[in-house]
Amino acid sequence: MGRLKENFLMIRKSYNISNSFSWLTLIDNKPDCNKFEVSWDHLGDDIDVYQKMLNLIFKSDIQKLVVGPCVPGFSWNDFANVYYEPENFVKPTLIHAEFDNIYEINFMNMMVDNNIEYDYCGYCKINKWDDFIQLVLNVGGTDSLKFYNKDDQYCFYIHYTCSIGIYYKVINESIKNILKVCEELKLKVIQKY
């Protein structure tokens, strides 16, 4: 299939937003800032339910989100927890012994199709939210990849335990709206500082 044209990409490389999140300080590679977790483990572990919850919680902000590594120096390859040689930047297949998870293979193939090098440490604009989030959820979610909202100064990660962690600078209208939606959906919200 080759590389996709820019307007057909699921994600595309974007601008650097790290200076916009200077308040997101790290201690032992973990953020030291305002945080809350949202959980819906009581709803089961169906990926479609998970995706529906994410769409409802972030529906007003989806177009503002970019996605990227959780800490400086992490690459997109760190997210899928699989590795391959940069000089052999081709689509991985089940033939390669190091790839035993079809979802990780699909994630790496998406990177190739979307011109994201294995060692890319920058951010990407999400062009096709539903497709991308489904791919991320199938890999299992991790806190090594975060979704950033520069305008409203928050970011979040998706955890494999049917929860999300949201870091924010201050409680603003966007954070209030997220909390309101969580309350309406009767999701568990745990405040952490």
N, C-alpha and C positions, 0 to 999 in steps of 0.2 A: 504494500500500500504506500510505503514511503512516508515522508513527512507531510503533515496536513497544512493547507493554506491557513494563513493567519485568522481569517474569519470563521474557520471551522474548528479551531483549537478548543479543547475542553478548558485548558488553562493557558495563559501566556505570561511570559516574563514581564515583570512590572518594575516600578520604581522602588528605590530603597526607602523604607519607612522607619528604620530603626531609630533615627533621631527623634521621631515623633513619640517614641515610647521610652524616653529617658527615665521616666518615673518607674518603669518596670525593672527594678533592680534585682540582682541575683545574689543569693547567698548559697554557696555550695551547689551552684547550677539550679537552684530553685528560686522562683520569684518571691520577693519579700515586699508585698504590697496588699492592697485590699483584694479580697477574694471571696467568692461563694461557689458552692457546688450545687448542681441540680441533678437529682437522681430520679429515675423512673424504673428501677429494678423490679418494683412491684407489678409492672406491666409485662414482665417477661423479657426475653432477649431477642425478639423478632426484629430483624434489621429494618423491615418496612415501618414498624412502629417507631423505632429509633429515628428514622429519617423524617417521619411525620412530626415527631416532637421537635426536632431541630428546625424544620420548616415553619412550624407554628411559633416557636420561641423567637426566631431571628427573621421572620418574614419581612419586616419593615427595613431590615438592614442588609439583606443578602447582596444587593447590588453594590454596597459600600465595602464589602469584605475582600481582603486579599489574604493569601495563605502563604506561610513560609516557616522556616525553622524556628524552633523555640528559643534557641540561644545562638549568639554569634559563633560562627565556625561550624555549626551543624549543617549538613547538606541534605538535600532531598533524598539521597540514597539512604541516609540514616533512618528515615521514616519507615521504609519497607524492611529494614533490617536484612537486606541482601546486598551482595557485593559482586561487582564484575569489573573487568579490566577496562580502563578508559580507552585504550587503543582498540578495544573490541566493542565499541559502543553500538551494539546491535540488539535487536529484540531477544530477550532471554526466552527459552522454551523449556519444556519439561525434560528435554534431553540433557540439559545442564544439571549436573548432580547437586549444585549448590541451591537450586530452586526446587523446593518441595511443596510450595503452597501456590496454587493456581491464582489466588488473589494477589499475592505478591508479584507474580509474573505479570498479571494484568496491570498492576500499578506501574511496574517498570516499563512495560510496553507503552503505557500512556505517556510516561516521561519521554520515551524515544519519539513517539508520534507528535508530541507537543514541544519538541526541541528543548527539553530540559536536560542538560547534561547531568551525569551521575553525581558530579561534585558541585553542582550549582547550590550556592548558599543564599540566594536572594529570594525575593517574594514573587508571587504570581497572582494575577487577576483571574478570577474564576468566571469563565464565560458560560459554562454549562453546569450550574449548581447541582441539579438533581443527579446528573451522571457522575460528577466528581464526588459528591458526598456519598453516593452509593458505593463507589470504588473505595473510598476511605473507610467506610463502615465495614466493608467486606474484608479489608486487610486486618481490621480488628481495633482500629483507633489507638492512639498513643499520645502522650504529651510531648513528643519530639516534633510535632507539627502543630502550629497554631494558626488560628484564623484571627485576623486583625481588623479592627474598625478604627481607622485613623481619625475620622471625623468625631466620633463619640468616645474615643479614648478608652477602648476596652479590647481585650482579646480573649479567646477561649480555646480550649483543647477538648478533644473527644476521647473519653476513656473507654476501654473495653468492658468496663463494669456497668454499662448502661448509665453513664453519668457524664456531665461536662463540668469543667472547671472554668470559671470566668474571673479574669483579673481586670480591675478597673481603677482608673485614677480617682474619680469622684463619682458620687451618685448623681447622675444627670437624667434627663428625660428618657434616654434610650435604656439605661439600666433600670429605671423605674418601670418602664414598659415591659422589659424582660421579666422582672419580678412579678408584675401583674399577670402576665400570661402564665407564668409558672403556677401562680396561686389559682388562677381559673382552671388550669388543667390538673390541679391537685397533685403537683409534683413536690417532692421533698427538696427543700432548699436549706442548705447548711451554710451559715455565715462563718467565714474564717478570716482572721487578721494576721 
